[in-house]
C-alpha cells in the first residue's frame, strides 16, 4: 500500500509544539487515553475561501486502556477525576 496524500502537494518540514493525550472515562470504570500524532504534512496548491493555503496530513493514533487503580498512579494529583 503506497502512502499518498488525499491532495497532492509539497512535503513540508514542521516542528511539533504540543502533542497531548485525550482521556475518556468508560462506562465499565476503565479509562481510555488517545493521542494523534502527525507524521507528514503536505502543502497543496489549493486555497481556502479565505485565501489560506490548504494542507493535507498523515497521522497515526496511539491508545491505551487503564484501570482506575493504574490511573491513580499515573495522575495522582487528579484523584477527584478518577
Backbone as CSV, one residue per row, in Angstrom:
resi,resn,N_x,N_y,N_z,CA_x,CA_y,CA_z,C_x,C_y,C_z
1,UNK,0.850,-1.181,0.000,0.000,0.000,0.000,0.896,1.244,0.000
2,UNK,0.663,2.144,-0.932,1.516,3.328,-1.017,0.947,4.463,-0.184
3,UNK,1.841,5.278,0.390,1.417,6.437,1.174,1.225,7.616,0.247
4,UNK,0.003,7.962,-0.045,-0.325,9.090,-0.904,-1.238,10.029,-0.142
5,UNK,-0.968,11.320,-0.149,-1.908,12.250,0.479,-3.190,12.308,-0.337
6,UNK,-4.289,12.656,0.301,-5.552,12.805,-0.413,-5.462,13.922,-1.441
7,UNK,-4.709,14.950,-1.130,-4.489,16.067,-2.041,-3.006,16.124,-2.353
8,UNK,-2.683,16.328,-3.609,-1.263,16.424,-3.964,-0.685,17.746,-3.498
9,UNK,0.564,17.701,-3.117,1.218,18.914,-2.659,2.675,18.661,-2.365
10,UNK,3.314,19.653,-1.797,4.734,19.578,-1.456,4.882,19.198,0.008
11,UNK,5.708,18.194,0.271,6.002,17.791,1.643,6.713,18.939,2.350
12,UNK,6.230,19.311,3.534,6.823,20.421,4.276,7.395,19.930,5.603
13,UNK,8.470,20.575,6.034,9.045,20.293,7.354,8.198,20.984,8.418
14,UNK,8.201,20.440,9.618,7.420,21.019,10.711,8.063,20.658,12.037
15,UNK,7.679,21.386,13.071,8.145,21.132,14.426,6.932,20.936,15.326
16,UNK,6.780,19.765,15.940,5.665,19.581,16.878,5.809,20.538,18.061
17,UNK,4.727,21.219,18.401,4.721,22.138,19.535,4.095,21.459,20.749
18,UNK,2.990,20.775,20.528,2.305,20.084,21.626,1.564,18.884,21.063
19,UNK,1.744,17.740,21.679,1.038,16.525,21.273,0.462,15.896,22.540
20,UNK,-0.710,16.328,22.908,-1.304,15.883,24.161,-2.187,14.650,24.022
21,UNK,-2.514,14.092,25.159,-3.400,12.937,25.235,-4.821,13.386,25.550
22,UNK,-5.797,12.709,24.965,-7.198,12.864,25.360,-7.518,11.716,26.308
23,UNK,-8.336,11.988,27.302,-8.656,10.980,28.309,-10.164,10.816,28.410
24,UNK,-10.629,9.554,28.398,-12.063,9.255,28.443,-12.330,8.233,29.542
25,UNK,-13.346,8.495,30.365,-13.789,7.511,31.355,-14.843,6.637,30.691
26,UNK,-14.654,5.336,30.701,-15.566,4.402,30.055,-16.639,3.936,31.035
27,UNK,-17.766,3.468,30.493,-18.888,3.023,31.332,-18.508,1.897,32.287
28,UNK,-17.490,1.097,31.937,-17.091,-0.010,32.808,-16.116,0.423,33.906
29,UNK,-15.811,1.735,33.979,-14.934,2.257,35.019,-13.483,2.419,34.594
30,UNK,-13.101,1.834,33.481,-11.742,1.972,32.980,-11.581,3.293,32.231
31,UNK,-10.345,3.585,31.844,-10.032,4.840,31.151,-9.349,4.541,29.831
32,UNK,-9.659,5.343,28.832,-9.033,5.239,27.521,-8.255,6.515,27.263
33,UNK,-6.963,6.365,26.964,-6.132,7.514,26.585,-5.818,7.391,25.100
34,UNK,-5.984,8.498,24.369,-5.773,8.507,22.922,-4.919,9.717,22.556
35,UNK,-3.966,9.491,21.645,-3.129,10.580,21.158,-2.954,10.412,19.656
36,UNK,-3.203,11.484,18.912,-2.970,11.504,17.478,-1.665,12.241,17.213
37,UNK,-0.798,11.642,16.413,0.488,12.245,16.089,0.599,12.402,14.574
38,UNK,0.842,13.611,14.130,1.035,13.885,12.708,2.423,13.387,12.314
39,UNK,2.494,12.652,11.185,3.776,12.119,10.746,4.287,12.757,9.449
40,UNK,3.380,13.324,8.650,3.764,14.031,7.427,2.749,15.122,7.143
41,UNK,3.218,16.226,6.553,2.329,17.335,6.173,2.676,17.764,4.756
42,UNK,1.638,17.940,3.931,1.797,18.428,2.573,1.065,19.757,2.421
43,UNK,1.693,20.717,1.747,1.033,21.975,1.402,0.577,21.850,-0.048
44,UNK,-0.714,21.998,-0.267,-1.258,21.855,-1.607,-1.226,23.197,-2.337
45,UNK,-1.553,23.161,-3.616,-1.656,24.387,-4.405,-3.016,25.055,-4.226
46,UNK,-3.918,24.396,-3.508,-5.267,24.915,-3.330,-5.317,25.922,-2.190
47,UNK,-6.358,26.746,-2.206,-6.571,27.758,-1.154,-7.972,27.585,-0.571
48,UNK,-8.129,28.006,0.678,-9.447,28.040,1.302,-10.195,29.250,0.743
49,UNK,-11.503,29.356,1.007,-12.239,30.548,0.564,-11.651,31.856,1.109
50,UNK,-10.963,31.787,2.246,-10.332,32.980,2.821,-8.945,33.250,2.237
51,UNK,-8.482,32.398,1.326,-7.182,32.589,0.712,-6.018,31.938,1.438
52,UNK,-6.313,31.171,2.474,-5.252,30.490,3.214,-4.841,29.217,2.480
53,UNK,-3.588,28.779,2.625,-3.164,27.545,1.960,-3.885,26.333,2.552
54,UNK,-4.128,25.345,1.712,-4.796,24.118,2.137,-3.731,23.045,2.351
55,UNK,-3.764,22.388,3.507,-2.790,21.363,3.847,-3.460,20.008,3.921
56,UNK,-2.688,18.963,3.674,-3.108,17.579,3.860,-2.086,16.956,4.802
57,UNK,-2.483,15.960,5.590,-1.523,15.365,6.511,-1.800,13.883,6.701
58,UNK,-0.779,13.169,7.144,-0.885,11.773,7.545,-0.629,11.723,9.043
59,UNK,-1.399,10.896,9.735,-1.267,10.809,11.192,-1.401,9.366,11.649
60,UNK,-0.934,9.123,12.842,-1.091,7.821,13.469,-1.705,8.026,14.853
61,UNK,-2.426,7.025,15.336,-3.062,7.101,16.653,-2.389,6.133,17.617
62,UNK,-2.223,6.574,18.845,-1.748,5.713,19.926,-2.856,5.682,20.972
63,UNK,-3.112,4.512,21.533,-4.147,4.437,22.573,-3.762,3.398,23.611
64,UNK,-4.321,3.564,24.799,-4.067,2.650,25.907,-5.267,2.664,26.836
65,UNK,-5.560,1.519,27.431,-6.645,1.395,28.403,-6.017,1.192,29.781
66,UNK,-6.539,1.918,30.780,-6.039,1.836,32.145,-7.185,1.588,33.107
67,UNK,-6.907,0.850,34.169,-7.880,0.654,35.240,-7.863,1.895,36.124
68,UNK,-8.896,2.077,36.971,-8.874,3.214,37.904,-7.625,3.203,38.805
69,UNK,-7.191,2.015,39.241,-6.007,1.930,40.095,-4.756,2.395,39.342
70,UNK,-4.626,2.018,38.081,-3.478,2.454,37.288,-3.506,3.968,37.068
71,UNK,-4.691,4.525,36.881,-4.818,5.962,36.653,-4.396,6.750,37.882
72,UNK,-4.675,6.239,39.073,-4.275,6.930,40.304,-2.757,7.051,40.350
73,UNK,-2.064,6.007,39.941,-0.598,6.076,39.975,-0.056,6.954,38.841
74,UNK,-0.763,7.045,37.713,-0.328,7.889,36.604,-0.644,9.357,36.823
75,UNK,-1.778,9.624,37.477,-2.245,11.011,37.656,-2.635,11.259,39.109
76,UNK,-1.696,11.185,40.047,-2.040,11.278,41.472,-2.662,12.609,41.877
77,UNK,-2.391,13.691,41.164,-2.931,14.998,41.543,-4.397,15.149,41.130
78,UNK,-4.917,14.209,40.360,-6.287,14.330,39.866,-7.169,13.202,40.367
79,UNK,-7.004,12.810,41.618,-7.779,11.705,42.176,-9.276,11.949,42.124
80,UNK,-9.722,13.224,42.196,-11.138,13.518,42.177,-11.748,13.223,40.812
81,UNK,-10.966,13.207,39.742,-11.464,12.887,38.398,-11.642,11.378,38.280
82,UNK,-10.794,10.621,38.956,-10.804,9.174,38.856,-11.808,8.617,39.824
